[in-house]
Amino acid sequence: MESHKLFRPLGGIAAAATVAGLALSWISARKYHRDDLTIDEAKKTWTPEQQAKADAELKAALEEKEEK
């Protein structure tokens, strides 16, 4: 049996599997929904490092605003 006759169906199967995988990925992405959180709700989930960074950025922004 010639090899190209063997690989032709395998190529079709691989292409079909790729298309099916992409379709499932697209469907999953369409159904995904992030909850809308306010800043105060989100702060409850922050680590101490994230909170410290946010506080420092807020302080710097307020100081910059006062200088203007």
Number of C-alpha atoms within 10 A of each C-alpha: 5 6 7 8 9 10 11 10 11 11 11 11 12 11 12 12 12 12 12 12 12 12 12 12 11 11 11 10 10 9 7 8 7 5 6 8 9 8 8 8 10 10 14 9 10 12 10 10 9 12 14 12 12 14 12 12 12 12 12 12 11 11 11 10 9 8 6 5
